[in-house]
Amino acid sequence: QPGDHVGVVLARDVAKPLQPNLSVDSSAVGSLLENLPEPRGGVDWPGAIQESLQLLKTSKQSRREIIILTDTQRSGWSEDR
């Protein structure tokens, strides 16, 4: 929706945000997504969630959501993380 803030965390071996702060410019975030390299290697889903929570702490919005996009593989959710 207009006025929403968005952030993207790349969940790879080491999870990291694509930008340091949430953005209201969804077009700019869309461009970041379009230019991502092909996925490969491992994934740290728990780390990605932690990074997402850190981004959400900066939001003043009353409603905050984390949306996870995945290829449904079980790896990355192992109990040893």
NORPEWO-V551582 format. One record per run of one state. SS is the DSSP state (helix for helix, strand for strand, loop for the rest). FROM is the first residue (numbers start at 1). LEN is the number of residues. If there is no record, write none. Layout:
SS,FROM,LEN / SS,FROM,LEN
This chain:
loop,1,5 / strand,6,1 / loop,7,2 / strand,9,2 / loop,11,5 / strand,16,2 / loop,18,5 / strand,23,1 / loop,24,2 / helix,26,9 / loop,35,10 / helix,45,13 / loop,58,24
